[in-house]
Amino acid sequence: MSDRPNSTGDRLDPAARAEPGGGADPVGDRPDSVGGHTYHLPEGLPAPAPSPDGLGAEFFAAARRHELVVQRCPSCGTWQWGPEYVCHHCLSFNLAYERVEPRGSIYSFERCWHPVHPALNEAVPYLVVLVELPQAGGVRMVGNLQGDPLQDVEIGAQVEAVFEDHEEADPPFTLVHWRVPSKGTVWPG
Amino acid sequence: MDAETHLVTDLEANQVTDRTLRGRTAVVGIGETRYYKHGTSPDPEFKMVLEAILAACEDAGLHPRDIDGFASFSHDRNDPPRIAAALGLPDLRYSGMVWGGGGGGGSGAVAHAAAAVATGLAEVVVVFRGLAQGQFGRYGRGDRVQAAEGPDAFTAPYGVLSPAQNFAMRVRRFMWEHGIGQEALRAIALTSYAHAQRNPRAVMYGRPLSAEEYDHSRLIVEPFRLFDCCLESDGAAAVIVTSGGRAKDLRQKPAYIAAAVQGSGYRQAAAAHNAPDYPTSNFKTLAPRLYAMAGVGPQDIDVLQSYENFTGGVLMSIVEHGFCRPEEVNEFFTPETFAFEGGRLPLNTSGGNLAECYMHGLELIIEAVRQIRGTSSCQVPEVKLSMVTSGPMVQPVSSSIYSSEPGP
């Protein structure tokens, strides 16, 4: 990865702009996608990796399969996130990961304007959401909210996960973004 | 054993008189280098630390070789054995570090110093912080690593790399839950800049800020604008703590340490923004212990220095220390409330982290001591109790109360 300004990826997916609440490009001229990738944020940001000892590896492997997993204690049933070595409730070291429905609700959010990394110099603003997963004990996950970066964000709104594959990376990885589902979506359960 | 059980036990312990720090020690010396904008100090960080310590000794009327202990915080790079060697100290009897980033350990380091003195581990303990930020990195630019491991793996790939971004969602949630407007944050920034205009030490001295300039300043990460964010600075600061008995014979009016405590609530450091109680400055478990140790309440505090990493942190700190209820914030948080002249709660009277200097809040502790001495450039009349809250939203945080009178 380098410090050069983004030249191979465009954070704004043209399809995403057409989503409800999207519409006209709100942030002026931006280069269209080149190189075939339409990532939400440009390439060059740090790639996600498990700790050197493997803690968290199950989550990243599941994301590659477009599945969402959360750590759960088989002994007492407590959910916890991020990954830890011990259950914070019953203090068992015997922990497992459980697949959960990839959806949640927006608990908080932030619209980022200052580019905190060279890769973001031409990519602001963008939206970060903190998504609460009620089906997993209320644990929260951080991701980007897709669609118009200037959209009104409603705390409490339902969102669904969007798995973004970075196949050309070495090793390949998958990010977990979020979007407000189109109207009429019926969730299982 | 649950979190609530711990809290009750702690409160009871603090009410046992022979286990309190209240009034047993005092700040007797304060010292600072000149404060610089980041990257403009001509001196390296370690040299500035030595300068600040020597200035504090001069202020106190102590010989540097009277020092026998050090306390610091925020992973300070300047370790006490090196300082002791540089100053030729005969016996380094105590060194202590409060873990955790930012300024959360500022008052906690004072607590360490006071505890060391009160228990006879040392006689004269220096609390110091050296911070030449220009010689290291920038807050607004994340580390340029290829892969983010550990907790960062769940945030950095999504463009969350700066302190402002790590705290904005806590503040946003708090403001949303209580219907708090942007004007509350603005009042904090305007207060710091107004007070800095009377303080020639302040980096922002001579650079006033108007409400209009605040409103039109660039957005960093909503809800924070530029002026909601702390400065980045080069400098060093030190305060000297010794026993209440010895303090009476020294050069300055003692600022007795009525209370100094640190704390962090239940799972506040849970990774990837998973603290169960999220919209908090992390002072909820600490504030009752602080007031119990000092034997006072928020209504007794004459002047407050509240650590501003970001204005939103001050907002929650003031609420969680009991100065106003969340539903009162919109009416309470005005520049008039916080003005040193006639305000209900004079706040950040040196300009603080926003406008004086970002010395990880040790400059706030120094200003609290000035208020006891009566030497602030924004002096509040007849200060008896002067309080500091250190480092909201980090883990741990800490607070301290200074008194013009020794304790019981």
Interface residues (C-beta under 8 A of the other chain):
Chain A: M1 D3 L41 L45 P46 A47 P48 A49 P50 S51 P52 L55 G56 F60 Q80 W81 G82 P83 E84 H88 Y107 S108 F109 E110 R111 C112 W113 H114 V116 H117 P118 L120 A123 P125 Y126 V128 L130 V139 R140 M141 V142 G143 N144 I155 F173 L175 H177
Chain B: G140 R141 G142 D143 R144 V145 Q146 A147 A148 E149 G150 P151 D152 A153 F154 T155 A156 P157 Y158 G159 V160 L161 S162 A164 Q165 A168 M169 R170 R172 R173 W176 R218 L219 I220 V221 E222 R267 A270 A271 A272 H273 N274 Y278 P279
